[in-house]
Amino acid sequence: MSDNQAVSQELLETIHELQQLSSLSEFGLAGGTNLALRFGHRISIDIDLFSSFMIGINGLEDICEQVRNFYGERVLSSQLINDDLADQYCFARILIKTKTGQIKVEIMQNVPLLDEFEIGNGIRMVTVKDIGVFKLKSLCARRAKKDGYDLDLITDHDGYSLEELLDKYHEKETSFSSEADEWVFDLDEHPNPVTDPNALLAFDEIDYRSADNRPMHSDDQLNIVLPAKLYSVAKSSLRRKVKDYMRSKGLELPPLEPIN
């Protein structure tokens, strides 16, 4: 685990506090904060907690109640999202007040995970492989710069090449293919990066926006911790990896962009 400035002490303490709650005993830290703890590449301000178990609306209500009881008036809001749909698509969003601001916590259930959690610094952590596979899906769904930046970071490391992650993506989609396996990220139609890797090139073409009833970043502002790559370098790096992969599979590359 990286000892750096990417994760504030307040955020770290909140992660530990949440994971000590009995209702969150089957949840592990995912998202950019997981990667920031490992690699210290960018400042992360949100908490994403994933579980492969489908606890449903009642289970998420229990979590919100326990969080409110623990933090009291520091809980600015706690809500269930998509509770008008089937249980498996529901997730919780909680805002917790801190001394310096607030922390957004999103609690996801019924998440298809390939690996068991790892333990790092006393924190249950989703594996880098599972996060990498998730980043492929989220990059095609919400096209956030943070997702592209994180995916480039992951694919720089041995064992997590773009081709290896796409193979794992296919494995996961095959293993979790029933209707009961669906979760919130399956509510919307989006390209499959295995059959359409060109979709991985579109993350910088639009301004990031996420619907309120979908998992979201607090914002898509990248606060990079040097000496990590600048965003422009990571963007070019990821685009090169995608195009190299497409060439290796004999796929047609997108047309060159005009130079203004």
C-alpha positions as CSV (number, residue, x, y, z in Angstrom):
1,M,0.0,0.0,0.0
2,S,1.2,3.4,-0.9
3,D,2.0,6.0,1.8
4,N,1.3,9.3,0.1
5,Q,-1.0,12.3,-0.3
6,A,-3.6,10.6,-2.5
7,V,-6.0,9.7,0.3
8,S,-6.8,12.1,3.2
9,Q,-6.7,10.9,6.8
10,E,-10.4,11.7,7.1
11,L,-11.2,9.5,4.2
12,L,-9.0,6.7,5.5
13,E,-10.6,6.9,8.9
14,T,-14.1,6.9,7.4
15,I,-13.3,3.7,5.4
16,H,-12.2,1.9,8.5
17,E,-15.2,3.1,10.5
18,L,-17.7,1.9,7.7
19,Q,-16.0,-1.4,7.3
20,Q,-16.3,-2.1,11.1
21,L,-20.1,-1.8,10.8
22,S,-21.8,-5.3,10.9
23,S,-24.1,-4.4,8.0
24,L,-21.1,-3.8,5.8
25,S,-19.1,-6.8,6.8
26,E,-19.4,-8.3,3.3
27,F,-18.4,-5.1,1.4
28,G,-14.9,-4.2,0.1
29,L,-13.4,-0.9,-1.0
30,A,-13.5,-0.4,-4.8
31,G,-13.1,2.5,-7.2
32,G,-10.5,5.2,-7.4
33,T,-9.9,5.3,-3.7
34,N,-8.8,1.6,-3.8
35,L,-6.3,2.4,-6.5
36,A,-5.2,5.6,-4.8
37,L,-4.3,3.7,-1.7
38,R,-2.3,1.2,-3.8
39,F,-0.6,3.5,-6.2
40,G,-0.9,7.1,-4.9
41,H,-1.5,8.3,-8.5
42,R,-4.3,10.8,-7.9
43,I,-6.3,12.3,-5.1
44,S,-9.5,10.5,-4.4
45,I,-12.4,11.8,-2.3
46,D,-15.2,9.3,-2.6
47,I,-15.8,5.8,-1.1
48,D,-17.3,3.0,-3.2
49,L,-18.1,-0.2,-1.3
50,F,-18.9,-3.4,-3.4
51,S,-20.4,-6.7,-2.4
52,S,-21.2,-9.7,-4.6
53,F,-24.2,-10.5,-2.4
54,M,-27.6,-9.4,-3.3
55,I,-28.9,-7.9,-0.1
56,G,-31.8,-6.0,-1.7
57,I,-33.7,-3.0,-0.6
58,N,-34.1,-4.2,3.0
59,G,-30.4,-4.9,3.4
60,L,-29.5,-1.4,2.1
61,E,-32.0,0.2,4.4
62,D,-30.4,-1.6,7.3
63,I,-27.0,-0.2,6.2
64,C,-28.3,3.3,6.0
65,E,-29.9,3.1,9.4
66,Q,-26.7,1.7,11.0
67,V,-24.6,4.5,9.3
68,R,-27.1,7.1,10.6
69,N,-26.9,5.7,14.1
70,F,-23.1,5.7,14.0
71,Y,-22.5,9.2,12.6
72,G,-25.6,10.9,13.9
73,E,-26.0,14.5,12.6
74,R,-22.9,14.1,10.5
75,V,-25.0,12.2,7.9
76,L,-26.1,14.9,5.6
77,S,-28.2,12.6,3.5
78,S,-28.8,8.9,3.0
79,Q,-30.9,7.6,0.2
80,L,-31.7,4.4,-1.8
81,I,-31.4,4.8,-5.5
82,N,-33.6,2.8,-7.9
83,D,-35.7,1.4,-5.1
84,D,-38.6,1.5,-7.5
85,L,-36.9,-1.2,-9.6
86,A,-36.1,-4.8,-8.8
87,D,-34.0,-5.3,-5.6
88,Q,-30.8,-6.1,-7.5
89,Y,-30.6,-2.7,-9.2
90,C,-30.8,-0.7,-6.0
91,F,-27.8,1.0,-4.3
92,A,-27.3,3.4,-1.5
93,R,-25.8,6.9,-1.6
94,I,-24.7,8.6,1.7
95,L,-23.1,11.9,2.4
96,I,-21.1,12.2,5.5
97,K,-19.9,15.5,6.9
98,T,-16.3,15.9,7.9
99,K,-14.2,18.6,9.5
100,T,-13.1,19.8,6.0
101,G,-16.1,19.0,3.9
102,Q,-18.1,15.9,3.0
103,I,-17.5,12.4,1.8
104,K,-19.8,10.7,-0.7
105,V,-20.3,7.0,-0.1
106,E,-21.9,4.7,-2.6
107,I,-22.8,1.1,-1.6
108,M,-23.3,-1.4,-4.4
109,Q,-24.7,-4.9,-4.1
110,N,-25.0,-7.8,-6.4
111,V,-21.7,-6.8,-8.1
112,P,-20.2,-9.6,-10.2
113,L,-16.7,-10.2,-8.8
114,L,-14.1,-12.7,-10.0
115,D,-11.9,-12.7,-6.9
116,E,-12.2,-12.7,-3.1
117,F,-11.3,-9.5,-1.3
118,E,-7.7,-8.7,-0.4
119,I,-6.7,-7.1,2.9
120,G,-4.5,-4.1,2.9
121,N,-3.8,-1.8,5.9
122,G,-6.8,-3.5,7.6
123,I,-9.1,-2.6,4.8
124,R,-11.1,-5.1,2.7
125,M,-10.1,-4.4,-0.9
126,V,-11.6,-5.4,-4.3
127,T,-8.7,-6.8,-6.4
128,V,-7.0,-4.7,-9.1
129,K,-8.1,-7.3,-11.6
130,D,-11.8,-6.8,-10.7
131,I,-11.4,-3.0,-10.7
132,G,-9.8,-3.2,-14.1
133,V,-12.6,-5.2,-15.5
134,F,-15.1,-2.9,-13.9
135,K,-13.3,0.1,-15.4
136,L,-13.7,-1.4,-18.9
137,K,-17.5,-1.5,-18.3
138,S,-17.8,1.9,-16.7
139,L,-15.6,3.6,-19.3
140,C,-18.0,2.4,-22.0
141,A,-21.0,3.4,-19.9
142,R,-20.2,6.9,-18.4
143,R,-17.0,7.8,-20.3
144,A,-15.4,9.6,-17.4
145,K,-11.8,10.9,-17.6
146,K,-11.1,9.4,-14.2
147,D,-12.0,5.9,-15.5
148,G,-9.8,6.3,-18.5
149,Y,-6.9,7.6,-16.4
150,D,-7.3,4.7,-13.9
151,L,-7.5,2.1,-16.7
152,D,-4.3,3.3,-18.2
153,L,-2.6,3.1,-14.8
154,I,-3.9,-0.5,-14.2
155,T,-2.8,-1.7,-17.7
156,D,0.7,-0.4,-17.1
157,H,1.3,-3.1,-14.5
158,D,2.3,-6.7,-15.2
159,G,-0.6,-9.1,-15.4
160,Y,-3.1,-6.5,-16.2
161,S,-2.5,-5.7,-19.9
162,L,-5.5,-4.5,-21.9
163,E,-5.8,-7.9,-23.6
164,E,-5.7,-9.7,-20.3
165,L,-8.4,-7.5,-18.8
166,L,-10.6,-7.9,-21.9
167,D,-10.2,-11.6,-21.6
168,K,-11.3,-11.4,-17.9
169,Y,-14.2,-9.1,-18.9
170,H,-15.4,-11.8,-21.3
171,E,-14.9,-14.4,-18.6
172,K,-17.0,-12.4,-16.2
173,E,-19.8,-11.6,-18.7
174,T,-20.0,-15.4,-19.5
175,S,-19.9,-16.5,-15.9
176,F,-22.5,-13.9,-14.7
177,S,-24.9,-14.0,-17.6
178,S,-28.3,-14.7,-16.0
179,E,-30.9,-12.1,-15.3
180,A,-30.3,-12.6,-11.6
181,D,-26.7,-11.5,-12.1
182,E,-27.6,-8.1,-13.4
183,W,-26.9,-5.0,-11.3
184,V,-27.1,-1.2,-11.6
185,F,-24.6,-1.0,-14.4
186,D,-26.7,-3.3,-16.5
187,L,-29.7,-1.0,-16.6
188,D,-28.4,0.9,-19.6
189,E,-27.3,-0.3,-23.0
190,H,-23.6,0.4,-23.7
191,P,-21.0,-1.1,-26.0
192,N,-19.2,-4.3,-25.1
193,P,-15.4,-3.5,-25.2
194,V,-14.6,-7.1,-26.2
195,T,-16.6,-6.9,-29.4
196,D,-16.2,-3.1,-29.9
197,P,-12.9,-2.0,-28.3
198,N,-13.2,1.2,-30.3
199,A,-15.7,2.2,-27.5
200,L,-12.8,2.6,-25.2
201,L,-11.5,5.6,-27.2
202,A,-14.6,7.7,-26.6
203,F,-14.0,8.7,-23.0
204,D,-12.6,12.2,-23.8
205,E,-15.1,13.1,-26.5
206,I,-17.9,14.4,-24.3
207,D,-18.2,16.3,-21.0
208,Y,-18.7,13.8,-18.2
209,R,-22.3,13.7,-16.8
210,S,-23.9,11.0,-14.8
211,A,-27.6,10.6,-14.1
212,D,-28.6,10.9,-10.4
213,N,-29.9,7.4,-10.4
214,R,-26.6,5.9,-11.5
215,P,-23.3,5.6,-9.7
216,M,-21.3,8.8,-10.1
217,H,-18.0,10.5,-9.4
218,S,-18.4,13.6,-7.2
219,D,-16.8,15.3,-10.2
220,D,-14.5,14.3,-13.0
221,Q,-11.7,16.7,-12.0
222,L,-8.3,14.9,-11.9
223,N,-6.0,15.9,-9.1
224,I,-2.8,14.0,-10.1
225,V,-0.1,13.3,-7.5
226,L,3.3,13.7,-9.1
227,P,5.3,11.8,-10.4
228,A,2.2,10.0,-11.8
229,K,1.4,10.6,-15.5
230,L,-0.2,13.8,-16.6
231,Y,-3.7,13.3,-18.0
232,S,-2.6,14.1,-21.6
233,V,0.1,11.5,-21.4
234,A,-2.2,8.8,-19.9
235,K,-4.9,9.6,-22.5
236,S,-2.4,9.1,-25.3
237,S,-1.0,5.9,-23.6
238,L,-4.5,4.3,-23.3
239,R,-5.4,5.2,-26.9
240,R,-2.2,3.6,-28.1
241,K,-2.9,0.4,-26.1
242,V,-6.4,0.2,-27.5
243,K,-5.2,0.7,-31.1
244,D,-2.4,-1.9,-30.6
245,Y,-4.9,-4.4,-29.3
246,M,-7.2,-3.7,-32.3
247,R,-4.3,-4.2,-34.7
248,S,-3.4,-7.5,-33.0
249,K,-6.9,-8.7,-33.6
250,G,-7.1,-7.5,-37.1
251,L,-9.8,-5.0,-36.3
252,E,-10.4,-1.8,-38.3
253,L,-9.0,1.3,-36.6
254,P,-11.0,4.5,-36.3
255,P,-10.2,7.2,-38.9
256,L,-7.5,9.7,-37.9
257,E,-8.7,12.8,-36.3
258,P,-8.2,16.0,-38.3
259,I,-5.5,18.4,-37.1
260,N,-6.9,21.9,-36.5
